């Protein structure tokens, strides 16, 4: 997987995928903040 945060499509719906499998605790906190911003900016 190239990006730890990305949208995928499933059954016609966009799903935000967050892959934390290779992140340490500090990176997880940064990614979770990025998810918060991404979700806030994403329109339905």
MIKETI-297401 format. One record per residue: residue number from 1; residue in one letter; x, y, z of N, C-alpha, C in turn. Coordinates in nm, 2 decimals, padded with zeros to 4 digits, always signed. Example, Ala and Ser with C-alpha at 12.3 -4.5 7.8 and 13.67 -1.06 7.14 Angstrom:
<lumkols>
{1 a {+01.32 -00.57 +00.78} {+01.23 -00.45 +00.78} {+01.32 -00.33 +00.78}}
{2 s {+01.28 -00.22 +00.71} {+01.37 -00.11 +00.71} {+01.29 +00.00 +00.79}}
</lumkols>
This chain:
<lumkols>
{1 x {+00.09 -00.12 +00.00} {+00.00 +00.00 +00.00} {+00.09 +00.12 +00.00}}
{2 x {+00.06 +00.22 -00.09} {+00.15 +00.33 -00.10} {+00.12 +00.44 +00.01}}
{3 x {+00.00 +00.47 +00.03} {-00.04 +00.58 +00.12} {-00.11 +00.52 +00.24}}
{4 x {-00.07 +00.56 +00.36} {-00.14 +00.51 +00.48} {-00.28 +00.55 +00.50}}
{5 x {-00.32 +00.67 +00.43} {-00.45 +00.72 +00.44} {-00.50 +00.74 +00.29}}
{6 x {-00.60 +00.67 +00.26} {-00.66 +00.69 +00.12} {-00.80 +00.64 +00.12}}
{7 x {-00.87 +00.69 +00.02} {-01.01 +00.65 -00.01} {-01.01 +00.53 -00.10}}
{8 x {-01.09 +00.43 -00.07} {-01.11 +00.32 -00.16} {-01.26 +00.32 -00.19}}
{9 x {-01.30 +00.25 -00.30} {-01.44 +00.24 -00.33} {-01.49 +00.09 -00.30}}
{10 x {-01.60 +00.08 -00.24} {-01.66 -00.05 -00.21} {-01.81 -00.04 -00.23}}
{11 x {-01.86 -00.12 -00.32} {-02.00 -00.12 -00.35} {-02.06 +00.02 -00.38}}
{12 x {-01.98 +00.10 -00.45} {-02.03 +00.23 -00.49} {-02.01 +00.34 -00.39}}
{13 x {-01.95 +00.30 -00.27} {-01.93 +00.40 -00.16} {-01.78 +00.42 -00.14}}
{14 x {-01.75 +00.54 -00.11} {-01.61 +00.57 -00.07} {-01.59 +00.54 +00.07}}
{15 x {-01.48 +00.47 +00.10} {-01.44 +00.43 +00.23} {-01.30 +00.49 +00.26}}
{16 x {-01.28 +00.55 +00.37} {-01.15 +00.60 +00.41} {-01.07 +00.49 +00.48}}
{17 x {-00.96 +00.45 +00.42} {-00.88 +00.34 +00.47} {-00.76 +00.40 +00.54}}
{18 x {-00.74 +00.36 +00.66} {-00.62 +00.40 +00.74} {-00.54 +00.28 +00.77}}
{19 x {-00.42 +00.27 +00.72} {-00.33 +00.16 +00.75} {-00.22 +00.20 +00.85}}
{20 x {-00.23 +00.15 +00.97} {-00.14 +00.18 +01.08} {-00.04 +00.07 +01.10}}
{21 x {-00.04 -00.03 +01.01} {+00.03 -00.15 +01.04} {+00.18 -00.13 +01.05}}
{22 x {+00.24 -00.03 +00.99} {+00.39 -00.01 +01.00} {+00.42 +00.12 +01.08}}
{23 x {+00.32 +00.18 +01.15} {+00.35 +00.30 +01.22} {+00.38 +00.28 +01.36}}
{24 x {+00.47 +00.37 +01.41} {+00.50 +00.36 +01.56} {+00.39 +00.45 +01.63}}
{25 x {+00.40 +00.46 +01.76} {+00.30 +00.54 +01.83} {+00.29 +00.68 +01.79}}
{26 x {+00.41 +00.75 +01.77} {+00.41 +00.89 +01.73} {+00.35 +00.91 +01.59}}
{27 x {+00.39 +00.82 +01.50} {+00.33 +00.83 +01.37} {+00.18 +00.81 +01.37}}
{28 x {+00.13 +00.72 +01.45} {-00.01 +00.69 +01.46} {-00.09 +00.82 +01.50}}
{29 x {-00.03 +00.89 +01.60} {-00.10 +01.02 +01.64} {-00.10 +01.12 +01.53}}
{30 x {+00.01 +01.13 +01.45} {+00.01 +01.22 +01.34} {-00.09 +01.18 +01.23}}
{31 x {-00.10 +01.05 +01.20} {-00.19 +01.00 +01.10} {-00.33 +01.02 +01.15}}
{32 x {-00.36 +01.00 +01.27} {-00.50 +01.02 +01.32} {-00.54 +01.16 +01.31}}
{33 x {-00.45 +01.25 +01.33} {-00.48 +01.40 +01.32} {-00.51 +01.43 +01.17}}
{34 x {-00.43 +01.37 +01.08} {-00.45 +01.38 +00.94} {-00.58 +01.33 +00.89}}
{35 x {-00.62 +01.22 +00.95} {-00.76 +01.16 +00.92} {-00.87 +01.26 +00.97}}
{36 x {-00.85 +01.32 +01.08} {-00.95 +01.41 +01.13} {-00.97 +01.53 +01.03}}
{37 x {-00.86 +01.58 +00.99} {-00.86 +01.69 +00.89} {-00.92 +01.64 +00.76}}
{38 x {-00.88 +01.53 +00.71} {-00.94 +01.47 +00.59} {-01.09 +01.45 +00.59}}
{39 x {-01.14 +01.40 +00.70} {-01.28 +01.37 +00.72} {-01.35 +01.50 +00.72}}
{40 x {-01.30 +01.60 +00.79} {-01.36 +01.73 +00.81} {-01.38 +01.80 +00.67}}
{41 x {-01.28 +01.78 +00.58} {-01.28 +01.85 +00.45} {-01.36 +01.77 +00.35}}
{42 x {-01.38 +01.64 +00.37} {-01.45 +01.56 +00.27} {-01.60 +01.58 +00.27}}
{43 x {-01.65 +01.61 +00.15} {-01.79 +01.63 +00.14} {-01.86 +01.50 +00.09}}
{44 x {-01.98 +01.48 +00.13} {-02.06 +01.36 +00.09} {-02.10 +01.37 -00.05}}
</lumkols>
